[in-house]
Amino acid sequence: MIVRLLLFASCRDAVGAKELDLEVVEGINAGSLRDELAQRYPRLGPLKGKLLVAVNAEYIDDQTVIKEGDEVALIPPVSGG
């Protein structure tokens, strides 16, 4: 199935794109998606446990199943002052 992946800040730098269409297995959940992305894009590995995931503009937990056509955003931790 295909999902739309939106990448922000350090995630965008690690992948080299701000958005892309990604083919993933049917029934994948957010936690497994983060694991798969860390394998596909090794520079995401150090961020994997710190990323927030939103689907269709709503934050989700690792157990949430992602569906065909969903828009998935990876949001890294924010720093600054």
Secondary structure, DSSP 8 states (H G I E B T S, - for coil): -EEEEEE-HHHHHHHT-SEEEEE--TT-BHHHHHHHHHHHSGGGGGGGGG-EEEETTEE--TT-B--TT-EEEEE------
